[in-house]
Amino acid sequence: MQIQRTIQVLDEPRLVIDLPLSFVNQRIEILVITLDDSDSAHSRKRRTPPPKLAGRVQELGDVMSSAPPEDWGHHE
């Protein structure tokens, strides 16, 4: 499988995409998806704990060993 990804800003309802020669005589799938810039990772605010909790939490030991690896999403 080959993938060609391009992000374009359209100023008309027509889009022309040049593809590599290796795509010729192949079945291809075309997906057109609008990107919502307000949903990008750069615009998301980082979550912070409430000020009342600041300095009140202590990490005691290895938090990863407090539950089986499967619970953390790690499968060794």
Gaussian input, Z-matrix of N, CA and C with variables (Angstrom, degrees):
# hf/3-21g

backbone

0 1
 N
 C     1     B1
 C     2     B2     1     A1
 N     3     B3     2     A2     1     D1
 C     4     B4     3     A3     2     D2
 C     5     B5     4     A4     3     D3
 N     6     B6     5     A5     4     D4
 C     7     B7     6     A6     5     D5
 C     8     B8     7     A7     6     D6
 N     9     B9     8     A8     7     D7
 C    10    B10     9     A9     8     D8
 C    11    B11    10    A10     9     D9
 N    12    B12    11    A11    10    D10
 C    13    B13    12    A12    11    D11
 C    14    B14    13    A13    12    D12
 N    15    B15    14    A14    13    D13
 C    16    B16    15    A15    14    D14
 C    17    B17    16    A16    15    D15
 N    18    B18    17    A17    16    D16
 C    19    B19    18    A18    17    D17
 C    20    B20    19    A19    18    D18
 N    21    B21    20    A20    19    D19
 C    22    B22    21    A21    20    D20
 C    23    B23    22    A22    21    D21
 N    24    B24    23    A23    22    D22
 C    25    B25    24    A24    23    D23
 C    26    B26    25    A25    24    D24
 N    27    B27    26    A26    25    D25
 C    28    B28    27    A27    26    D26
 C    29    B29    28    A28    27    D27
 N    30    B30    29    A29    28    D28
 C    31    B31    30    A30    29    D29
 C    32    B32    31    A31    30    D30
 N    33    B33    32    A32    31    D31
 C    34    B34    33    A33    32    D32
 C    35    B35    34    A34    33    D33
 N    36    B36    35    A35    34    D34
 C    37    B37    36    A36    35    D35
 C    38    B38    37    A37    36    D36
 N    39    B39    38    A38    37    D37
 C    40    B40    39    A39    38    D38
 C    41    B41    40    A40    39    D39
 N    42    B42    41    A41    40    D40
 C    43    B43    42    A42    41    D41
 C    44    B44    43    A43    42    D42
 N    45    B45    44    A44    43    D43
 C    46    B46    45    A45    44    D44
 C    47    B47    46    A46    45    D45
 N    48    B48    47    A47    46    D46
 C    49    B49    48    A48    47    D47
 C    50    B50    49    A49    48    D48
 N    51    B51    50    A50    49    D49
 C    52    B52    51    A51    50    D50
 C    53    B53    52    A52    51    D51
 N    54    B54    53    A53    52    D52
 C    55    B55    54    A54    53    D53
 C    56    B56    55    A55    54    D54
 N    57    B57    56    A56    55    D55
 C    58    B58    57    A57    56    D56
 C    59    B59    58    A58    57    D57
 N    60    B60    59    A59    58    D58
 C    61    B61    60    A60    59    D59
 C    62    B62    61    A61    60    D60
 N    63    B63    62    A62    61    D61
 C    64    B64    63    A63    62    D62
 C    65    B65    64    A64    63    D63
 N    66    B66    65    A65    64    D64
 C    67    B67    66    A66    65    D65
 C    68    B68    67    A67    66    D66
 N    69    B69    68    A68    67    D67
 C    70    B70    69    A69    68    D68
 C    71    B71    70    A70    69    D69
 N    72    B72    71    A71    70    D70
 C    73    B73    72    A72    71    D71
 C    74    B74    73    A73    72    D72
 N    75    B75    74    A74    73    D73
 C    76    B76    75    A75    74    D74
 C    77    B77    76    A76    75    D75
 N    78    B78    77    A77    76    D76
 C    79    B79    78    A78    77    D77
 C    80    B80    79    A79    78    D78
 N    81    B81    80    A80    79    D79
 C    82    B82    81    A81    80    D80
 C    83    B83    82    A82    81    D81
 N    84    B84    83    A83    82    D82
 C    85    B85    84    A84    83    D83
 C    86    B86    85    A85    84    D84
 N    87    B87    86    A86    85    D85
 C    88    B88    87    A87    86    D86
 C    89    B89    88    A88    87    D87
 N    90    B90    89    A89    88    D88
 C    91    B91    90    A90    89    D89
 C    92    B92    91    A91    90    D90
 N    93    B93    92    A92    91    D91
 C    94    B94    93    A93    92    D92
 C    95    B95    94    A94    93    D93
 N    96    B96    95    A95    94    D94
 C    97    B97    96    A96    95    D95
 C    98    B98    97    A97    96    D96
 N    99    B99    98    A98    97    D97
 C   100   B100    99    A99    98    D98
 C   101   B101   100   A100    99    D99
 N   102   B102   101   A101   100   D100
 C   103   B103   102   A102   101   D101
 C   104   B104   103   A103   102   D102
 N   105   B105   104   A104   103   D103
 C   106   B106   105   A105   104   D104
 C   107   B107   106   A106   105   D105
 N   108   B108   107   A107   106   D106
 C   109   B109   108   A108   107   D107
 C   110   B110   109   A109   108   D108
 N   111   B111   110   A110   109   D109
 C   112   B112   111   A111   110   D110
 C   113   B113   112   A112   111   D111
 N   114   B114   113   A113   112   D112
 C   115   B115   114   A114   113   D113
 C   116   B116   115   A115   114   D114
 N   117   B117   116   A116   115   D115
 C   118   B118   117   A117   116   D116
 C   119   B119   118   A118   117   D117
 N   120   B120   119   A119   118   D118
 C   121   B121   120   A120   119   D119
 C   122   B122   121   A121   120   D120
 N   123   B123   122   A122   121   D121
 C   124   B124   123   A123   122   D122
 C   125   B125   124   A124   123   D123
 N   126   B126   125   A125   124   D124
 C   127   B127   126   A126   125   D125
 C   128   B128   127   A127   126   D126
 N   129   B129   128   A128   127   D127
 C   130   B130   129   A129   128   D128
 C   131   B131   130   A130   129   D129
 N   132   B132   131   A131   130   D130
 C   133   B133   132   A132   131   D131
 C   134   B134   133   A133   132   D132
 N   135   B135   134   A134   133   D133
 C   136   B136   135   A135   134   D134
 C   137   B137   136   A136   135   D135
 N   138   B138   137   A137   136   D136
 C   139   B139   138   A138   137   D137
 C   140   B140   139   A139   138   D138
 N   141   B141   140   A140   139   D139
 C   142   B142   141   A141   140   D140
 C   143   B143   142   A142   141   D141
 N   144   B144   143   A143   142   D142
 C   145   B145   144   A144   143   D143
 C   146   B146   145   A145   144   D144
 N   147   B147   146   A146   145   D145
 C   148   B148   147   A147   146   D146
 C   149   B149   148   A148   147   D147
 N   150   B150   149   A149   148   D148
 C   151   B151   150   A150   149   D149
 C   152   B152   151   A151   150   D150
 N   153   B153   152   A152   151   D151
 C   154   B154   153   A153   152   D152
 C   155   B155   154   A154   153   D153
 N   156   B156   155   A155   154   D154
 C   157   B157   156   A156   155   D155
 C   158   B158   157   A157   156   D156
 N   159   B159   158   A158   157   D157
 C   160   B160   159   A159   158   D158
 C   161   B161   160   A160   159   D159
 N   162   B162   161   A161   160   D160
 C   163   B163   162   A162   161   D161
 C   164   B164   163   A163   162   D162
 N   165   B165   164   A164   163   D163
 C   166   B166   165   A165   164   D164
 C   167   B167   166   A166   165   D165
 N   168   B168   167   A167   166   D166
 C   169   B169   168   A168   167   D167
 C   170   B170   169   A169   168   D168
 N   171   B171   170   A170   169   D169
 C   172   B172   171   A171   170   D170
 C   173   B173   172   A172   171   D171
 N   174   B174   173   A173   172   D172
 C   175   B175   174   A174   173   D173
 C   176   B176   175   A175   174   D174
 N   177   B177   176   A176   175   D175
 C   178   B178   177   A177   176   D176
 C   179   B179   178   A178   177   D177
 N   180   B180   179   A179   178   D178
 C   181   B181   180   A180   179   D179
 C   182   B182   181   A181   180   D180
 N   183   B183   182   A182   181   D181
 C   184   B184   183   A183   182   D182
 C   185   B185   184   A184   183   D183
 N   186   B186   185   A185   184   D184
 C   187   B187   186   A186   185   D185
 C   188   B188   187   A187   186   D186
 N   189   B189   188   A188   187   D187
 C   190   B190   189   A189   188   D188
 C   191   B191   190   A190   189   D189
 N   192   B192   191   A191   190   D190
 C   193   B193   192   A192   191   D191
 C   194   B194   193   A193   192   D192
 N   195   B195   194   A194   193   D193
 C   196   B196   195   A195   194   D194
 C   197   B197   196   A196   195   D195
 N   198   B198   197   A197   196   D196
 C   199   B199   198   A198   197   D197
 C   200   B200   199   A199   198   D198
 N   201   B201   200   A200   199   D199
 C   202   B202   201   A201   200   D200
 C   203   B203   202   A202   201   D201
 N   204   B204   203   A203   202   D202
 C   205   B205   204   A204   203   D203
 C   206   B206   205   A205   204   D204
 N   207   B207   206   A206   205   D205
 C   208   B208   207   A207   206   D206
 C   209   B209   208   A208   207   D207
 N   210   B210   209   A209   208   D208
 C   211   B211   210   A210   209   D209
 C   212   B212   211   A211   210   D210
 N   213   B213   212   A212   211   D211
 C   214   B214   213   A213   212   D212
 C   215   B215   214   A214   213   D213
 N   216   B216   215   A215   214   D214
 C   217   B217   216   A216   215   D215
 C   218   B218   217   A217   216   D216
 N   219   B219   218   A218   217   D217
 C   220   B220   219   A219   218   D218
 C   221   B221   220   A220   219   D219
 N   222   B222   221   A221   220   D220
 C   223   B223   222   A222   221   D221
 C   224   B224   223   A223   222   D222
 N   225   B225   224   A224   223   D223
 C   226   B226   225   A225   224   D224
 C   227   B227   226   A226   225   D225

   B1=1.4502
   B2=1.5287
   B3=1.2930
   B4=1.4579
   B5=1.5202
   B6=1.3007
   B7=1.4607
   B8=1.5181
   B9=1.2907
   B10=1.4667
   B11=1.5093
   B12=1.3044
   B13=1.4604
   B14=1.5094
   B15=1.3053
   B16=1.4504
   B17=1.5178
   B18=1.2968
   B19=1.4584
   B20=1.5147
   B21=1.3052
   B22=1.4570
   B23=1.5269
   B24=1.3075
   B25=1.4605
   B26=1.5220
   B27=1.3125
   B28=1.4634
   B29=1.5132
   B30=1.3218
   B31=1.4660
   B32=1.5259
   B33=1.3378
   B34=1.4562
   B35=1.5330
   B36=1.3262
   B37=1.4679
   B38=1.5277
   B39=1.3095
   B40=1.4636
   B41=1.5254
   B42=1.3374
   B43=1.4542
   B44=1.5240
   B45=1.3238
   B46=1.4578
   B47=1.5244
   B48=1.3328
   B49=1.4628
   B50=1.5172
   B51=1.3159
   B52=1.4609
   B53=1.5266
   B54=1.3247
   B55=1.4564
   B56=1.5182
   B57=1.3457
   B58=1.4652
   B59=1.5305
   B60=1.3234
   B61=1.4601
   B62=1.5298
   B63=1.3238
   B64=1.4642
   B65=1.5304
   B66=1.3277
   B67=1.4603
   B68=1.5354
   B69=1.3352
   B70=1.4705
   B71=1.5277
   B72=1.3341
   B73=1.4618
   B74=1.5283
   B75=1.3097
   B76=1.4630
   B77=1.5234
   B78=1.3141
   B79=1.4695
   B80=1.5204
   B81=1.3070
   B82=1.4613
   B83=1.5241
   B84=1.2986
   B85=1.4594
   B86=1.5199
   B87=1.3172
   B88=1.4634
   B89=1.5184
   B90=1.3143
   B91=1.4568
   B92=1.5163
   B93=1.3160
   B94=1.4600
   B95=1.5168
   B96=1.3196
   B97=1.4615
   B98=1.5203
   B99=1.3262
   B100=1.4633
   B101=1.5227
   B102=1.3131
   B103=1.4594
   B104=1.5137
   B105=1.3130
   B106=1.4572
   B107=1.5205
   B108=1.3268
   B109=1.4632
   B110=1.5207
   B111=1.3219
   B112=1.4659
   B113=1.5163
   B114=1.3518
   B115=1.4538
   B116=1.5280
   B117=1.3125
   B118=1.4584
   B119=1.5243
   B120=1.3203
   B121=1.4635
   B122=1.5191
   B123=1.3329
   B124=1.4608
   B125=1.5266
   B126=1.3239
   B127=1.4595
   B128=1.5252
   B129=1.3257
   B130=1.4690
   B131=1.5142
   B132=1.3237
   B133=1.4576
   B134=1.5269
   B135=1.2963
   B136=1.4468
   B137=1.5237
   B138=1.3110
   B139=1.4587
   B140=1.5197
   B141=1.3095
   B142=1.4559
   B143=1.5236
   B144=1.3304
   B145=1.4631
   B146=1.5230
   B147=1.3206
   B148=1.4660
   B149=1.5283
   B150=1.3185
   B151=1.4677
   B152=1.5364
   B153=1.3334
   B154=1.4732
   B155=1.5256
   B156=1.3406
   B157=1.4673
   B158=1.5240
   B159=1.2996
   B160=1.4673
   B161=1.5256
   B162=1.3309
   B163=1.4571
   B164=1.5121
   B165=1.3098
   B166=1.4611
   B167=1.5263
   B168=1.3112
   B169=1.4592
   B170=1.5201
   B171=1.3321
   B172=1.4592
   B173=1.5196
   B174=1.3098
   B175=1.4557
   B176=1.5136
   B177=1.3194
   B178=1.4587
   B179=1.5203
   B180=1.2983
   B181=1.4556
   B182=1.5158
   B183=1.3182
   B184=1.4544
   B185=1.5251
   B186=1.3205
   B187=1.4653
   B188=1.5217
   B189=1.3312
   B190=1.4589
   B191=1.5234
   B192=1.3260
   B193=1.4655
   B194=1.5250
   B195=1.3155
   B196=1.4646
   B197=1.5227
   B198=1.3174
   B199=1.4657
   B200=1.5247
   B201=1.3476
   B202=1.4725
   B203=1.5304
   B204=1.3348
   B205=1.4742
   B206=1.5243
   B207=1.3436
   B208=1.4589
   B209=1.5377
   B210=1.3276
   B211=1.4630
   B212=1.5226
   B213=1.3314
   B214=1.4627
   B215=1.5173
   B216=1.3271
   B217=1.4638
   B218=1.5154
   B219=1.3426
   B220=1.4727
   B221=1.5094
   B222=1.3033
   B223=1.4660
   B224=1.5073
   B225=1.2990
   B226=1.4730
   B227=1.4943
   A1=108.28
   A2=115.34
   A3=122.10
   A4=108.36
   A5=116.11
   A6=120.61
   A7=108.97
   A8=115.69
   A9=121.35
   A10=106.17
   A11=116.64
   A12=121.03
   A13=108.70
   A14=115.62
   A15=120.69
   A16=108.60
   A17=116.93
   A18=121.82
   A19=106.58
   A20=116.48
   A21=123.02
   A22=109.70
   A23=116.41
   A24=122.27
   A25=105.57
   A26=116.29
   A27=120.59
   A28=111.25
   A29=115.39
   A30=120.27
   A31=110.67
   A32=115.93
   A33=122.17
   A34=107.30
   A35=118.26
   A36=119.79
   A37=114.61
   A38=118.59
   A39=122.06
   A40=108.81
   A41=116.43
   A42=121.80
   A43=108.85
   A44=116.51
   A45=121.95
   A46=106.82
   A47=116.65
   A48=121.62
   A49=108.69
   A50=117.33
   A51=121.79
   A52=107.72
   A53=116.21
   A54=121.81
   A55=110.25
   A56=117.19
   A57=120.01
   A58=111.18
   A59=116.40
   A60=121.32
   A61=111.95
   A62=117.06
   A63=120.08
   A64=112.40
   A65=117.95
   A66=121.24
   A67=111.85
   A68=117.28
   A69=121.53
   A70=109.19
   A71=116.44
   A72=124.40
   A73=113.00
   A74=117.31
   A75=122.95
   A76=109.41
   A77=116.26
   A78=119.57
   A79=106.88
   A80=117.67
   A81=120.90
   A82=109.21
   A83=114.82
   A84=121.94
   A85=106.77
   A86=116.80
   A87=121.47
   A88=108.33
   A89=116.19
   A90=122.50
   A91=107.87
   A92=117.22
   A93=121.52
   A94=106.38
   A95=115.75
   A96=121.86
   A97=108.94
   A98=117.25
   A99=119.10
   A100=108.49
   A101=116.22
   A102=121.72
   A103=108.67
   A104=115.57
   A105=121.12
   A106=107.25
   A107=116.93
   A108=120.98
   A109=112.71
   A110=118.11
   A111=119.61
   A112=111.10
   A113=117.82
   A114=121.65
   A115=112.13
   A116=117.61
   A117=119.58
   A118=110.97
   A119=115.36
   A120=121.02
   A121=111.60
   A122=117.36
   A123=120.69
   A124=112.07
   A125=116.72
   A126=118.64
   A127=112.79
   A128=117.06
   A129=119.47
   A130=110.45
   A131=115.12
   A132=119.61
   A133=109.55
   A134=116.22
   A135=120.79
   A136=108.45
   A137=115.57
   A138=119.64
   A139=110.11
   A140=116.75
   A141=121.53
   A142=108.27
   A143=117.12
   A144=119.16
   A145=110.70
   A146=116.32
   A147=119.14
   A148=110.64
   A149=118.26
   A150=121.15
   A151=112.97
   A152=117.89
   A153=120.58
   A154=112.02
   A155=117.75
   A156=120.87
   A157=113.18
   A158=118.11
   A159=121.36
   A160=110.95
   A161=115.50
   A162=121.25
   A163=114.59
   A164=120.12
   A165=121.89
   A166=113.93
   A167=117.59
   A168=120.32
   A169=108.96
   A170=114.94
   A171=120.06
   A172=108.38
   A173=115.80
   A174=120.70
   A175=107.45
   A176=116.31
   A177=121.48
   A178=109.58
   A179=116.57
   A180=120.43
   A181=112.99
   A182=114.12
   A183=122.99
   A184=109.42
   A185=117.63
   A186=120.55
   A187=111.65
   A188=118.86
   A189=120.98
   A190=111.95
   A191=117.94
   A192=120.00
   A193=111.82
   A194=117.51
   A195=120.20
   A196=112.48
   A197=117.50
   A198=122.02
   A199=107.97
   A200=117.16
   A201=119.25
   A202=111.18
   A203=117.63
   A204=120.93
   A205=113.35
   A206=117.84
   A207=121.01
   A208=111.00
   A209=116.90
   A210=120.63
   A211=112.07
   A212=117.39
   A213=121.66
   A214=110.99
   A215=117.82
   A216=120.34
   A217=112.65
   A218=116.96
   A219=121.09
   A220=108.09
   A221=115.50
   A222=120.66
   A223=108.00
   A224=116.62
   A225=120.80
   A226=111.62
   D1=137.37
   D2=175.44
   D3=-117.85
   D4=148.75
   D5=179.47
   D6=-131.26
   D7=134.80
   D8=171.10
   D9=-121.22
   D10=117.98
   D11=-178.84
   D12=-113.25
   D13=134.52
   D14=176.89
   D15=-143.03
   D16=141.74
   D17=175.38
   D18=-113.73
   D19=124.38
   D20=-175.94
   D21=-123.69
   D22=152.99
   D23=168.80
   D24=-109.22
   D25=117.81
   D26=-175.36
   D27=-91.62
   D28=138.91
   D29=173.70
   D30=-117.10
   D31=6.31
   D32=174.63
   D33=-154.05
   D34=164.79
   D35=-175.58
   D36=-82.11
   D37=22.65
   D38=-179.99
   D39=-125.29
   D40=137.54
   D41=179.64
   D42=-132.68
   D43=130.47
   D44=176.68
   D45=-118.05
   D46=127.75
   D47=-177.96
   D48=-122.03
   D49=125.43
   D50=173.64
   D51=-84.86
   D52=128.52
   D53=-179.18
   D54=-113.05
   D55=158.07
   D56=177.94
   D57=-64.12
   D58=156.50
   D59=178.81
   D60=-59.67
   D61=-27.54
   D62=-179.29
   D63=-65.70
   D64=-13.36
   D65=177.87
   D66=-84.33
   D67=-14.92
   D68=-177.33
   D69=-65.65
   D70=138.55
   D71=-179.44
   D72=63.00
   D73=27.66
   D74=177.05
   D75=-118.12
   D76=152.20
   D77=169.92
   D78=-77.02
   D79=134.06
   D80=179.83
   D81=-130.57
   D82=157.07
   D83=174.98
   D84=-115.87
   D85=134.36
   D86=-179.39
   D87=-117.51
   D88=123.43
   D89=176.65
   D90=-118.05
   D91=133.25
   D92=175.77
   D93=-122.31
   D94=118.40
   D95=-175.10
   D96=-129.36
   D97=131.28
   D98=175.29
   D99=-78.78
   D100=143.36
   D101=178.09
   D102=-102.31
   D103=127.69
   D104=177.40
   D105=-92.31
   D106=105.04
   D107=-176.55
   D108=-60.39
   D109=-29.24
   D110=-179.36
   D111=-70.63
   D112=-15.36
   D113=-178.74
   D114=-96.58
   D115=6.42
   D116=-177.67
   D117=-72.00
   D118=156.87
   D119=-178.51
   D120=-63.76
   D121=-27.24
   D122=-178.60
   D123=-71.02
   D124=-27.32
   D125=-176.22
   D126=-91.76
   D127=-8.94
   D128=-179.94
   D129=-74.73
   D130=138.70
   D131=177.58
   D132=-81.38
   D133=142.50
   D134=176.72
   D135=-74.74
   D136=133.86
   D137=-180.00
   D138=-73.48
   D139=140.54
   D140=177.57
   D141=-128.68
   D142=148.04
   D143=179.27
   D144=-70.97
   D145=158.19
   D146=177.02
   D147=-60.16
   D148=144.30
   D149=-179.28
   D150=-56.50
   D151=-29.49
   D152=179.97
   D153=-62.31
   D154=-24.96
   D155=-178.52
   D156=-91.28
   D157=-9.20
   D158=-176.69
   D159=-57.31
   D160=125.97
   D161=177.01
   D162=78.12
   D163=3.44
   D164=-177.43
   D165=-101.29
   D166=-8.35
   D167=-177.53
   D168=-105.92
   D169=133.17
   D170=177.01
   D171=-122.47
   D172=137.53
   D173=176.30
   D174=-90.65
   D175=118.49
   D176=-178.21
   D177=-110.48
   D178=97.75
   D179=176.98
   D180=89.90
   D181=-164.41
   D182=-175.48
   D183=-86.58
   D184=109.03
   D185=-178.02
   D186=-68.56
   D187=-27.33
   D188=-179.46
   D189=-68.59
   D190=-29.61
   D191=-179.79
   D192=-84.87
   D193=0.15
   D194=-179.05
   D195=-77.63
   D196=-10.14
   D197=178.68
   D198=-147.27
   D199=158.33
   D200=178.85
   D201=-61.04
   D202=151.25
   D203=-179.20
   D204=-55.01
   D205=-32.60
   D206=179.82
   D207=-61.25
   D208=-34.53
   D209=-179.75
   D210=-68.78
   D211=-25.41
   D212=179.03
   D213=-90.35
   D214=-3.08
   D215=-179.09
   D216=84.49
   D217=11.10
   D218=178.43
   D219=-105.58
   D220=129.18
   D221=178.15
   D222=-121.18
   D223=101.86
   D224=-176.59
   D225=-88.48

